[in-house]
Amino acid sequence: MGTISRRNLLRSAALLGVSTVLGNGLQSVAHADKPITFSGWVFKPDTVKDYVNFYNQKFGGQVQYEPLTWVQYHPTMETRALGGDLVDVMYCVHNNRQRWYENGLIRALDDLPGADELKRKMTPANLESLKSKDGTKLLGLPYFTSLFTLIYNEPMLQQAGIPAPAKSWDELLEHCTKLKKDKLSDTPYLPNWSHGPSETMPQFMSDCFSEGAQVFDAQNRVIVDQEPGAARAMERWQKMYKAGLVNPEVLTKTSSTDVHRLFWTGRYAYHTNHSYYLKTIAAEPQNSRLAPRKAKLAMYPGTGTTYMWTDSYVVNAKTKALEDAWKLTRFLGGNLNGDWYVQRQWCLIAGLDNPYPEMYDHQDIIQSYDRWVDLKLLREQYKKGKVIAAYKEPWYAEYDTKALAVVHDIIRGGATVPRGLKQLTSLQKSLL
Amino acid sequence: MIRGIRLSEGRFALLLVLPAFLGVLVVVLFPLLYSLWLSFTDVNVLRTSGPAIELFGVRVPLFRWVGLQNYIDVFADPLYWSSLVRTLYFVGAFVVEATLGGLGMALILSERFAGRPLMRSLLLIPWSLSRAVVGLLWIGILDFEFGAFNGLLYNLKVVDSPIAFFSDGFSALNVLVSVYAWNQAPFAALLFLAGIQAISVDLYSAAAVDGAGYWQRLRHLILPALRPTLFLVLVMATVNGFLMLDLIYVLTMGGPGHATKTMAWLGFETAFVFFKFGPGTAILYTLTAICLVLTVIYHRVIMARFEPTG
């Protein structure tokens, strides 16, 4: 082995430097003009990395992907924008979109090529959800859509001699009472009453809608104190909690994910939660005792109407590479590749739905869903999905968080139903 | 070698301290003053137009000055006062549990017994765990559905059905206190142990000659000598108690209802969930003021009559 002289070392370093510069230079010929950045909250980041790599290879993109923790995602994006950091394409939850748009962080997409075609392909309710408060601008393309669903534990119902899942809330209450009395389950009903923006309050709205009640009027004012259906829903919740039909610690679970995992144990009969959770419950035998397909979807009781929302990909208003950013956004939330690549990936891998009905005619999607859900019934349930416009209001995030405490108080009997519902109305007024 | 520059001792000392002082200025004092400023302004981090100062090439927006309005709004909110009461209870209970627990452990570990070195090492494990891990660990122990403690009680036929430790607000708050004390008491124990070991052997010998028993030694020798340590432990436990956030995040998210919502959580929620950074920082500055007042009180009460033993 020879010695390393200073001359050799410098020569090698110079060669390495030149080759690196040349390498990058040559590489950039095949790539897009400008690198673009893409940020999202952490959910299956390896899947995201895979399709970003696919995009970079197939479309010559230079996308740099950065996942951020879910909890701090939106504040982080805002403070980074404050510091002058520019992220070209971002995830954005439905109740932050309008705020980001009004404050100039993101741009409307209507004027970009192909946007009109995508709008035509979306279901009208989801399209409405993705629009600005005044309904004139499209603010994002869909990451996924979901809604509240009713899931039931078929073997447990069979064991109790219950031939079919409940079609009404009264029937569900009756089933749960029987299951507890027969000692088949300590707490047969598992609602999503946990803490967080996509939990207790969307569950509250779903149950109000299913009772035929409105939560907000056309001007987005809270009107639950005038709605008998809302009172019925709350009285039922109080009754179920008091009768010990619900796991009392669900009120301090920190997320929907934590709640749905409880259903894996097979110790509950009914569960209400986001639609995509049925996939892990019914199709992951390594996690869930109710897989394969022992847990099933039933139409939401009552009117069947439940709360639906659409989370999105948005484009930074200050992007310096609009063409590339829009191309990536169409790849993510549209159909750039002609095969709905990313939308399809999410359906197959995580059961995340999207608002493009034609997706559900694809044979691979049908076969994949068939492993964990009755797709026809799920599509029927989506027809009953209801979107609200109130989340586009500036007070919504604060209302949503503070209202949760009021609803928890009603559930635990700390407030009567009429008083609690009045508190919700006055809470919203206080934030205007 | 520099010739001809003669500095006084004071100036030379200042020169040596200057780099550290500049570091503190940039990483401590500036954020502190800037956040204090934010508590008097209407902050919208997405609206970056308007007056700003430029520091090292970074634009720092000054936002719209609203005077005391954020503080007025915060004090008018009943949730602030209920959170304050809850925080005072939490901090009081936590300080008592952590201090007494720590002192008890230190007294035991200062005695000679087989396995003492191992016990001293094991003592630090709860303190060295990240709070997220501590939270998850205690969920595993106390959970209604799958908690080990509930399973044990059920198998021993002590209970007919599992205990829901987090269903009642007061119970959930007390669980938080105990879990945090479990996490923090070892550090207090470490400080107390160091304090006990610093007591001169001669004083123990003198006490033995005077015929003092264990309790007399504890009362008249050990506890008075531990006063500076006690001051430190109380200040640290109080500040840590007021600022505790992560365990609430993992264990209860402030629920059920508002039942475990402390001021730190309220400030965090106001700033980072409602994006109201002005009122959020105002809430957290009232917390800072309370901590400062309590530190002064501790100092007056504990250190007033303290005379170094050495």
Contacts between the chains, C-beta under 8 A, distances in Angstrom:
chain1	res1	chain2	res2	distance
A	71	B	249	7.9
A	72	B	272	7.2
A	75	B	271	8.0
A	75	B	272	4.6
A	75	B	275	7.2
A	78	B	45	4.8
A	78	B	46	5.8
A	78	B	275	7.0
A	79	B	45	5.8
A	81	B	45	7.3
A	81	B	46	6.3
A	81	B	48	7.7
A	82	B	45	4.4
A	82	B	46	7.3
A	82	B	48	5.9
A	82	B	61	7.0
A	83	B	58	7.3
A	84	B	59	6.9
A	99	B	46	7.3
A	99	B	275	7.5
A	100	B	46	7.1
A	103	B	44	6.8
A	103	B	46	3.4
A	103	B	47	5.9
A	104	B	46	7.0
A	104	B	47	8.0
A	105	B	46	5.6
A	186	B	161	6.2
A	186	B	162	7.8
A	194	B	253	7.7
A	195	B	252	7.7
A	195	B	253	3.5
A	195	B	254	6.8
A	195	B	255	4.9
A	196	B	253	6.9
A	247	B	144	5.9
A	247	B	145	6.4
A	247	B	164	7.8
A	248	B	144	6.8
A	248	B	164	4.2
A	248	B	166	7.8
A	248	B	167	3.3
A	249	B	143	6.9
A	249	B	144	4.2
A	249	B	145	7.4
A	249	B	164	5.2
A	249	B	165	7.6
A	249	B	166	4.8
A	249	B	167	5.7
A	251	B	166	7.5
A	251	B	167	6.7
A	251	B	255	5.5
A	251	B	256	3.8
A	251	B	257	7.8
A	252	B	166	4.2
A	252	B	167	7.7
A	252	B	172	6.2
A	252	B	251	7.1
A	252	B	252	4.4
A	252	B	253	6.8
A	252	B	255	4.9
A	252	B	256	5.7
A	252	B	260	7.8
A	254	B	249	7.3
A	254	B	250	6.9
A	254	B	251	7.9
A	254	B	252	7.7
A	254	B	253	4.9
A	262	B	145	5.8
A	265	B	145	6.8
A	265	B	146	7.6
A	267	B	145	7.5
A	397	B	273	6.3
A	397	B	274	5.6
A	397	B	275	7.2
A	398	B	273	7.8
A	398	B	274	4.3
A	398	B	276	7.6
A	401	B	269	6.6
A	401	B	273	5.8
A	401	B	274	7.1
A	402	B	79	7.7
A	404	B	255	7.8
A	405	B	255	7.4
A	405	B	257	4.3
A	405	B	258	4.6
A	405	B	261	7.8
A	406	B	257	7.8
A	408	B	255	6.2
A	408	B	256	5.0
A	408	B	257	4.0
A	409	B	257	4.9
A	412	B	256	6.5
A	412	B	257	7.0
A	414	B	257	7.0
